[in-house]
Structure formats: structure tokens, C-alpha cells
Amino acid sequence: MKYCYSILQGLSVLILIGFITGCHKEETEEKIGNWVELSDFDGIPRCDAVGFSIGAKGYLGTGYDGNYRLSDFWEYNPQTNAWTQLADFPGVPRNSAIGFGTDTKGYIGTGYNGYDKLKDFWEYDPDLNSWSRKADFEGSARYAAVGFSINNIGYVGTGYDGTFLKDFWAYDPVLDTWEQKISIGGSKRKDAVGFVINGKGYICTGVDNGEYQSDVWEYTPGSGLWSGKRSIVDVSNESYDDDYSGIIGSNKTAFTVNGKGYVVTGGTGTSGILCWEYDPVKDLWTRKTDFEGTDRIDGVGFSIGTRGYLTTGRNSSYYFDDIWAFDPDDKYDEYD
């Protein structure tokens, strides 16, 4: 009996070890993508700032620190892992503005100054460290819009001007002119995200009249047309979208790395840490390693080379000044 009990006990241990090993293996396989904390942002902790990249540098400015709206402007150099304060943004201090970078310049416009919705538009020259005012945005004054650039043309759309919006505008920096384009398909929204992959723009998430939006839209500049992609909720009988409800929400952060888009943090009425990868070829989303900083909303994202970056944001009344780099294809390393 003792011998039989020992065999059974041994088998139980082996089964338990196998089960634990299997679970550990499954967890490890799920955690693809690695977050690395870098040198803290030197400016005041904040949320609702703008961020973009020009060449091999990242830029961050404006925002709200819980008491004041801000107009300082900063450059991040990934080679030295250091921040440098630049010429202040000359427009009124604001939050919830849009910002984007072209090959050689940066742009900030729209937003909210605590009293008024805004439509002024400004260009930053990194070679001269100077700002110049450009033609005002021709849509209505607004905040919580989306902005990005494709082939050195800027695009601005959605947002809130007292009502929710879905209009879409193109800015030509050479002519300093705006042109209204076909509105984004689907729902109006504010606090959405936009990103660019291989010469096409993508807009998703956001909220419209208290409802979190699940439609995803792709914009092709050549035709000026929008095409709807797969929804980011579980709407099919297949397994690919079973967990998609974790993608929807508002006040998220987005960036693009190596031909794929990433939507990170934010949430549905709360802050979050989820990180989702979008593959435009397959039109599928894959969950990646969760953001390793504190859960948050209203952060800033930009990409440089093969890395995405996420910084600032808030959780309730706590405002952040940390910055994290994301390597999408690296294995998760909890010790770096």
C-alpha cells in the first residue's frame, strides 16, 4: 500500500508540475512585446498633451497638470535618453489639442484653454527652434480631435465643438491651406486615436454621446475614400474577436512601429494598461504585453525607428512624467 501510495503521489506531483509548467508556458507565449522605462520627462507631470516625432527625435508639449494648462515644449533624444526644453509653444496654453510631425516640421492646433475651444494652428521648425503661426484650422473650433500626417500632408478630424464631430480636413504645409475631405465613415466621436501605416490613416475608438465606438476606418489619401475594417468588439461567430471588447474605449494612446499600429492604455470609464497590435494586412488585432507603467488615460505616444514611446497621462488626480519604450517583437522581460 505504501508503494502504491508513493507511485500515486509521484504521479500527482508530476501532473501538478506539468500543469504549472503548461500554464507558465502559456503565459510566457502570451507576453510578446517588452516595455522598458526610460529617463523621466523633465517637465511638469501632465495629461492631454500633444506628442509627435520629427526624424529621430520625439516632441511633447502643452497639456494640463491638474491646475494649469501648459505651453512648454520639449524634445526627447533616444540616443542620449535625455530631454531638452525648447522654445515655448506661443499659442495660449491648452490641453486636448492635436499635434503631428512631417519629415521636417511639427504642428500643433485646436484644443481647449479652459474657457474656449480653439482653432489656431502653429508650425515648429526644429532647425531654428522657432514657431510660426499658420492658417487657422478651417473646421469649427474644437478639442479632443485626431491628427496625423501622411506624405507630409496633415490631417485633422473628429472631436468636440459642442457637438460630436466626424468631419475630416487636409492641411498642405507648402500652400498653407486647408481642404475639407470626405468625412470619416461611421460614428461621430471625440477622444479617439489615429495612426498611420504604410501611407494610410486609421481612426478608431473614442466616444459619442456616452457610447464607446467599435468601428475602425482606413483612409486612403489617393482616392480620398474611407473603408470600414473589422469591428473591435466580438461580433462574429469566429474566435478571432472573442476578446476584442478590451480594445474599445477613449482617451487611449497610439503609435506605429514596423508596419503595425498599437493602441495602448485608456479604457471604458476608467484608466487601463492594455496594449493591442493592429495588422492592416490581416485586418486583425493581437493583444501584446500589457503596459508596465501605472494604468492611465490621456497619455502621449510617438514612434522613433523600431520603438514606440508612451509618456505622461493621468490616473484620477495623479499626473505622470514617466516615459516608456515598447519593443513589439521582443520577449517580455520583467527585470529590465
N, C-alpha and C positions, 0 to 999 in steps of 0.2 A: 504493500500500500504506500509506504514511504517512497518507494522507487517510482510508482505511477504518479504520485503527487508531485514529485520533483520534475518528472517529464512534463506534466500539465503546467506546472508553474513556469518551467522554462519556455514552453510554447507561448504561454500568456505574455511573458516578458518580451519574447521575440515579436509577437503580434503587436504589442504596445509600442515597441521601438520602431517597428515597420510603419505603424500608423503615424507616430510622431514624425518620423523621417519623411513620410509621404506628405504630411501637412507642411513641414518645413520646406520641402522641395517645391510644393505648390505655391507657398508664399513667396519663395525666392524667385520663382519663374514669373510671378505677377509683378514683381518690383523691377521693372526695366525703366531706366532713366534715373539720373543721380543729381541731387541738389547739393550745391557747395556754398556755404556762407562766405561772403567776402567782406572787405573793409566797409564799415558803416558809412552811409551817406553823411556828409559833413554838415548839411543844412539842418534846419528845424524839422523834426518829425511832422508828417503831414499826410493828408489823403487828398483824393480828387485832383492830383497834379497832372501835368502832361509829360510824356516821355517819348523820345524817338531816337533814332540813330542817324548819323551822317558819317559815311565811311566807316572807320574803325573806332569811333567814339560814340558814347551814349550821352544823351542830354535830358535834363529834368528841370522843370520849373513850375511856378505858380502853385496853386493848391490852397488847402485850408488846414490850420493847425488846431482847430477847436475854439480859437478865439478870434483869429485874424485871417483874412485872405492875403495871399503872398504874391510877390512879384520877383523874387530872386531866381537866378538861373545858373545851372551847374553843368559841368562836363565830367563824365566818367571815362577814365582811360583803363581798359582791361589789361594793358601791358604792364602798367605800374600798380594796378589795383588802387587807384587814388582818384580823389575828387578835386576839381578846381572850380572856384567860384568865378563866374563870368559877368559880363555887363547885365544889369538887371533888365528884365522884361519891362519896356516903357509904357505899356498899356496899364489901365487900372488893375490893381490886384484882383485876382479872381480864382474861382475853382470851377470844375466841371467844364473846362474848355476842351478844344480839340488841338492836337499837335501832330505834325508828321514831318518827316525829313525826305528831301530829294537827294540826288547824288552830291550836291554841293551846298544846299541851304536847308534851314529849318523854318517851320511856320507854326504860329500859334494864333488862334482866333476863337470867337464866340465865348460862351461861359456865363458866369453869374458873379456879380460883385457884392451880393448881399442885399441889393435894392433892385437892380435892373438886370434883365437879360441882355446879352451883348452880341454884337455882330462885327466889331472891328477885327482887323486881320493884319498880322505883322510878320516880317521876314527877318531871320537871323543869318548873318554871314559869319561863319566860324573863322575865316581867314582874317577878317578885320575886327572880330569880336564886337560887332555893332548890329543894331536893329534899324529897320526902316518900315514905316507904315505903308501898307499896300491897299489896293481897292477893298472896301468893305465887302464882307460876305453878302451876296445878293439875296439869299433867303432871309426869312424872318430872324430877328434876334432870338437866340436860344441858348440852352445849355444841355449837357448830357447827350451830345451828338456823337457821331462816329467820324473819324477822319483817317485817311491813309493816302499813299501816293503810289502810282503805277507809271513807270516810264517817265518820271519827272513831272507828271501831271497830278495835282492834288484833287482829292475827292472828299466831300463833306455831305453827310446826310443824317436823317432821323433826328431824334432829340425832342426837346420840350420847349414850346414858346407860350405856354398857357394851355395848349392842347398837345396831344401826342402827334408826332410827325413821321412821314416816310419819304419826303422829297429828297432829291439827290442832285448835287451840283459838282461841276468840274472847274478847277482853277488852273489857268495857264500862267505860269510864272514869267514867261517871256513877254507875253502881251499884257500881263497884269489884268486879266479879265476872267469873269465867271460865266459859266453857261449851264443852264438847267438841263439835266438829263432825265431819262425815264425814271420814275420813282421806283424804289425798291419794291419787289413783289410782296405779297402777303400783308402782314400786320404792320401798323404803326408801332413805334417803340421809342423808349429812352433807355439810357444806361445799358446799351448793347455793346458788343465788341465787333471790331473789324480787323481783318488781317489780309495779307496779300501773298499768294503762292503762284509762282511761275506766270506772272503777268495778269493774274485775275484776282479780283477782290471778293472777299467773303464777309457777310454780315450775319450774325446770329445772336441768340439770347436776348436779354432785355425784357422790359415790362411795358404793358399797355393797359391802362385803367385797372391796375391790380392783378392782371393776368400775365404770368410768365410765358414768354413766347418760345415755341418749339420749332419754328420754321427756320430753314437755313437757305441763304440765297447767294448765288455766284454771279458776279458782274464781269462781262467781257467788254473791255474798252473799245475794241474794233467795231463791234456791232452796236454797242451801247445798250445791250439787252441783258436782262436778268434771267437766270434759270433756277428753278427750285431744286434743292437737293433733298436727301432723306431727312425726315424729321428727327429731332433729338429727344424723342420720347419713345416708349415701347408701343408701337402702333402696328407691328407686323406679327405674323404667326411664326416667324423665324426667331432664332436665338440671338442674332447679332445685336439687337436693340433692347435686350431684356433689362439692361442696367442704364439705359440712356437717360433716364429721368434725372440722374446726377449731373447732367450737363446743363440743363436749363437753369435759369436764374438771372440775376442782374448784378451790376457793379463788379463784373469779373475783369480779368486781365488777359490779354492775348499777345502772342508774338509768333513769328515764323522761323523755323530752323530746317535747313536741308529739305526744302520742298514739302514740308508739313506744317500745319497750324496747331497751336497749343492754346487752350483755354483753361485758365487756372484761377483758383480761389473764388471769391464771391459766393453767392448762394441764393436760396429762396427765403428771403426774410431773415437771413442770418449770415454770419461770415462762414468761410469754408477753406478747405485745403485741397480739394480735388483737382487733379490735373488730367486733362483729356487731350489726346492727339487726333488730329483730323488728317486723313489721307485722301486728297482730292481725286486720285486715280481710281480708288476703290469706292469712294464716297462712303467711308466707314470711319467710326470713331473707336479709339482704343484707350482704355484707362492706363495711365502711366503712374509712376511713383508719386504719391501724394506730396504736395509742397511741404517741406520740412520746417519752415518757419511757423510762427503763430498764425492760426487761421485769421482771415481778414477779408475786407472788401475794399474797393476803391484804390487798389494799388496801381503801379505804373509798370508797363512792360516794354521791352525793346529787344532787338537781337543784333548781335555782332558776330560775324563769322559763323561758327558751328555751335554757338551757345545762345540760349535765351536768358534774359535777365528780368527779375522781378524785384521791385523795391517799393518802399513806403506803403501807405494804406492805413486802415484803422480797424480796430475791433472795439465796438461800442465807443467809449470815450478815450480809448488808448490809441495813440498815434505812433506810427513806426518810422524808423530811419535805417533799418537793416536792408541789405541787398544780397540777393541770392542768384547764383548762376545755375542754369539747368543744362545738363548734357543728356539729350534724349535717348541715346543708344547705349550709354554706359550702364553697367550693373549698379544697383543700389549699394551704397557704402555708408553704413550708419555711423562710421567713425571719422569721416572727413568733415 
